[in-house]
Amino acid sequence: MRLCCPLVTGLVFLSGTTVADDSLRTNLDLMRTLALRIGAGVGEVIGTRHTARVGLDLRPRETAWYIETSLVGGIISTGRKVETLDSADVIVEYGVSGLQVEYSHVRRNGLFGSEIVDRTIRVAISARASERVSGKLIGIKDFAEFFVDTIETEEVALVENPNIAITHSPLPGGGLFSSIVEPLIILGSVAIGVFLLFHVRS
């Protein structure tokens, strides 16, 4: 089960557009979707006059390569071509400063419902564009995209990739209600039920 948080304009891609999707999506898939949106915003860095060949310099390679294809796809979606660095008209340097997952607010979905948690995916990238031949600076922009939804805690293992550290994040504790108050309410309800059962019989 997945519950989407109604932030800004309904469903939950923040800092821009929103997408409705009822399927359970992995953390890596969501990061790539957000990176695609950032790539599609390349015009905000290079301007409309540069419509032809774009070269990408993506860093740091050890984590940025997870979203490289998405960035390229976003740029191509604007009608521009992505070329090698030595043949491009414009070089765009992308510095990935954040590929993050965060879980927060563990609670029950109702008194006897499943345990759920809020999930936030964040992708932050700084972009710097310059002309390849002259080295002239064209533009600089910081991009940040977010996705927020609610999933069951038992689904966390399904949305994380066991071999990719950036898709993991620790689950917070359930808080006072989940750990103390909620069990007391349940025990109280059971006790009242037992009392009423014997009271009716007598």
C-alpha positions in Angstrom: 0.0 0.0 0.0 1.2 3.5 -0.8 -0.2 6.7 0.5 0.8 9.9 -1.4 1.2 13.1 0.5 -0.9 16.0 -0.9 1.9 18.6 -1.0 1.8 21.7 -3.3 -0.3 20.4 -6.2 -1.5 17.0 -5.2 1.0 14.3 -5.7 4.4 14.8 -4.8 7.2 15.8 -7.0 8.2 19.1 -5.5 10.0 22.0 -7.0 8.2 21.8 -10.3 5.9 19.2 -11.6 3.7 16.4 -10.1 3.2 12.9 -11.2 0.5 10.4 -10.2 1.7 6.8 -10.0 -0.1 4.2 -7.8 2.7 1.6 -8.2 5.3 1.1 -5.5 8.5 2.7 -7.0 12.0 2.0 -5.8 14.2 4.8 -4.3 16.6 4.5 -7.2 13.8 4.8 -9.8 12.5 7.9 -8.1 16.0 9.4 -8.0 16.3 8.8 -11.7 12.9 10.4 -12.4 13.9 13.5 -10.5 17.3 13.6 -12.4 15.3 13.4 -15.6 13.5 16.6 -14.6 16.7 18.3 -13.8 18.2 17.4 -17.2 15.1 18.8 -18.9 15.8 22.1 -17.2 19.1 22.5 -19.0 17.7 25.5 -20.9 17.8 27.4 -17.6 21.6 27.0 -17.6 22.6 27.3 -21.2 19.9 29.6 -22.5 17.7 29.2 -25.6 20.4 30.3 -28.0 22.4 27.0 -27.5 20.1 24.5 -29.2 22.5 22.0 -30.7 25.3 19.9 -29.1 25.7 19.6 -25.4 28.5 17.8 -23.6 28.2 16.5 -20.0 30.9 16.5 -17.4 29.3 14.7 -14.4 30.8 14.5 -10.9 31.5 12.7 -8.6 31.6 9.6 -10.8 31.2 7.1 -8.0 27.6 8.1 -7.4 26.6 10.4 -10.3 26.7 7.6 -12.8 23.5 6.1 -11.3 21.6 9.1 -12.7 23.7 9.9 -15.8 21.3 8.3 -18.3 18.4 10.2 -16.8 20.2 13.5 -17.1 21.0 12.7 -20.7 17.4 11.8 -21.4 16.2 15.0 -19.9 18.5 17.1 -22.1 17.4 15.1 -25.2 13.8 15.7 -24.4 14.4 19.5 -24.9 15.5 18.9 -28.6 19.2 19.2 -27.9 21.8 16.6 -28.8 24.3 15.1 -26.3 27.8 14.7 -27.7 31.2 13.9 -26.4 33.1 16.7 -24.6 35.5 17.2 -27.5 32.7 17.7 -30.1 30.1 19.6 -28.2 29.3 23.3 -28.6 28.5 23.7 -24.9 29.9 21.9 -21.9 27.6 21.5 -18.9 29.3 20.4 -15.6 26.9 18.7 -13.3 28.0 18.4 -9.7 25.8 16.0 -7.8 25.5 17.3 -4.2 22.6 15.1 -3.0 21.1 11.7 -3.7 19.3 11.1 -0.5 16.5 9.0 1.0 14.9 9.8 4.3 12.2 8.0 6.3 10.3 9.9 9.0 7.2 9.8 11.2 6.6 6.1 11.7 3.1 5.4 12.9 0.1 3.1 12.6 -2.4 3.5 9.8 -5.3 3.6 12.2 -5.4 1.9 15.5 -5.0 -1.6 14.2 -3.6 -0.9 10.8 -0.2 -1.6 9.3 2.8 0.5 10.3 3.6 3.2 7.8 6.4 5.8 7.3 6.9 8.9 5.3 9.5 8.7 2.5 11.4 11.6 1.1 13.7 11.4 -2.0 15.9 14.3 -2.7 18.2 15.0 -5.7 20.3 18.1 -5.7 22.6 19.1 -8.5 24.7 22.2 -9.3 25.1 23.0 -13.0 27.7 25.2 -14.7 27.6 25.8 -18.5 30.4 27.2 -20.7 31.3 27.4 -24.4 33.7 24.7 -25.3 36.0 26.6 -27.6 36.2 30.0 -25.8 35.6 28.8 -22.2 33.1 31.6 -21.8 30.8 31.1 -18.8 27.1 30.9 -19.9 25.2 30.1 -16.8 25.1 28.6 -13.3 22.1 27.1 -11.5 21.4 24.9 -8.5 18.7 22.4 -9.0 16.8 20.5 -6.2 13.9 18.1 -6.7 11.9 16.2 -4.1 9.5 13.4 -3.9 7.4 12.6 -0.8 5.0 9.7 -0.2 4.0 7.3 2.5 4.7 3.5 2.4 4.4 0.6 4.8 7.5 -0.1 6.8 7.5 -3.6 5.6 7.9 -2.2 2.0 11.2 -0.5 2.8 13.2 -3.6 1.9 11.4 -3.6 -1.5 12.2 0.0 -2.4 15.9 -0.1 -1.4 18.5 -1.7 -3.6 20.7 -4.0 -1.4 23.8 -3.3 -3.4 23.4 0.5 -3.7 24.1 2.5 -0.5 22.5 5.7 -1.6 19.1 4.0 -1.7 19.2 3.1 2.0 18.3 5.1 5.1 17.6 4.0 8.7 14.1 3.9 9.9 13.3 6.2 12.8 11.7 4.9 16.0 8.0 4.7 16.2 7.7 7.4 18.8 5.9 7.6 22.1 2.5 6.6 20.6 3.7 3.6 18.8 5.9 2.3 21.6 3.9 3.0 24.8 0.5 4.6 24.3 -0.8 2.4 21.5 -0.1 -0.9 23.2 -1.8 0.4 26.4 -4.9 1.3 24.3 -5.0 -2.1 22.8 -4.5 -3.8 26.2 -7.2 -1.6 27.6 -9.6 -2.5 24.8 -8.9 -6.2 25.4 -9.5 -5.9 29.1 -12.8 -4.1 28.6 -13.9 -6.7 26.2 -13.1 -9.5 28.6 -14.9 -7.7 31.4 -18.0 -7.2 29.3 -18.0 -10.8 28.3 -18.0 -12.1 31.8 -20.4 -9.4 33.0 -23.0 -10.3 30.3 -22.7 -14.0 31.2 -23.3 -13.3 34.9 
